[in-house]
Amino acid sequence: MKTKYEVCQSKIVENIMKKFEKDTLKNRSNKTIESKKQAIAIALSISDKECEKKFGKDDYKKIEERFQKNIYMDVKNSRLSDKKLSYSTVKNGIKLIEYYRSKKKYIKANNILNSIIVKILFEIKKGEKVSDLIINDLLMYMK
């Protein structure tokens, strides 16, 4: 079953993709978008902004499940995953932290923040490059 947020997001993405197919989707410079990838990126960006207010408990549960799956190989034993840390995982982590802090669940929020930081440190230790977007967003959040 889809949540309110997912329904909202799919409607907006569908409308924007229809505009793209009709060649009426334009960028800020008023030029027609020709790349399907760019159209999808625009659709997701707009839907995130417009549907954010429709986030509910179920949405946060789904985000947390995905977050845990991306960070940990085995959640029970807290074994970190070998997957590269993605920008969306960090954005979702920050969203979860803000949600849990608003609900006064500070321990859970701090555990998520610690998970992100530990994952970043392990990637650096392995010699992998961590995206500047990830570092910048985390620094902006921690200020």
HUNOR-V599848 format. One record per run of one state. SS is the DSSP state (h for helix, s for strand, l for the rest). FROM is the first residue (numbers start at 1). LEN is the number of residues. If there is no record, write none. Layout:
SS_FROM_LEN, SS_FROM_LEN
This chain:
l_1_3, h_4_18, l_22_4, s_26_1, l_27_5, s_32_1, l_33_3, h_36_19, l_55_2, h_57_15, s_72_3, l_75_4, s_79_2, l_81_6, h_87_16, l_103_3, h_106_20, l_126_6, h_132_11, l_143_1
